[in-house]
């Protein structure tokens, strides 16, 4: 559940295996770190940190945060991924995708499907979502911004 073994190249001195662990945090646990996580990930104190959530997932590598995602349960089978971000040292690396996939794997244990909105100008996130298997299900206009709506069907679930 949310643990990945990451193979590292021995020729560059990296470790052969490293775990990505996914922690599930209650809203009150996330409360103390949400603004800092958003600030570190996006260098802004955006509104993404302020929305109500049911839980947050935090991907860590040897207790060092890699990425996070906040979630709200839409119904017993569906979870909405409202916000997320990667820590600066993770952005653009294989660890960013591995952390993202580990968090999605964790969601797939408890839900049949997930939905999310991604701003249409966020090309790196759009690419990563498509690589992870998300399908485009619509387009939304919100406060002058265009968002691409996505849905991901998990094969597992409870």
Secondary structure as the mmCIF struct_conf table of DSSP 4:
data_model
#
loop_
_struct_conf.conf_type_id
_struct_conf.id
_struct_conf.beg_label_comp_id
_struct_conf.beg_label_asym_id
_struct_conf.beg_label_seq_id
_struct_conf.end_label_comp_id
_struct_conf.end_label_asym_id
_struct_conf.end_label_seq_id
STRN STRN1 UNK A 4 UNK A 7
HELX_RH_3T_P HELX_RH_3T_P1 UNK A 10 UNK A 12
TURN_TY1_P TURN_TY1_P1 UNK A 13 UNK A 13
BEND BEND1 UNK A 16 UNK A 16
STRN STRN2 UNK A 17 UNK A 26
HELX_RH_AL_P HELX_RH_AL_P1 UNK A 27 UNK A 31
TURN_TY1_P TURN_TY1_P2 UNK A 32 UNK A 33
HELX_RH_AL_P HELX_RH_AL_P2 UNK A 34 UNK A 42
BEND BEND2 UNK A 43 UNK A 44
HELX_RH_3T_P HELX_RH_3T_P2 UNK A 47 UNK A 49
TURN_TY1_P TURN_TY1_P3 UNK A 50 UNK A 50
BEND BEND3 UNK A 51 UNK A 51
BEND BEND4 UNK A 54 UNK A 54
STRN STRN3 UNK A 55 UNK A 61
TURN_TY1_P TURN_TY1_P4 UNK A 62 UNK A 63
STRN STRN4 UNK A 64 UNK A 75
TURN_TY1_P TURN_TY1_P5 UNK A 76 UNK A 77
STRN STRN5 UNK A 78 UNK A 86
TURN_TY1_P TURN_TY1_P6 UNK A 88 UNK A 92
BEND BEND5 UNK A 93 UNK A 93
HELX_RH_AL_P HELX_RH_AL_P3 UNK A 94 UNK A 110
BEND BEND6 UNK A 112 UNK A 112
STRN STRN6 UNK A 113 UNK A 119
TURN_TY1_P TURN_TY1_P7 UNK A 120 UNK A 121
HELX_RH_AL_P HELX_RH_AL_P4 UNK A 123 UNK A 131
TURN_TY1_P TURN_TY1_P8 UNK A 132 UNK A 133
STRN STRN7 UNK A 135 UNK A 142
TURN_TY1_P TURN_TY1_P9 UNK A 143 UNK A 144
STRN STRN8 UNK A 145 UNK A 153
BEND BEND7 UNK A 155 UNK A 155
#
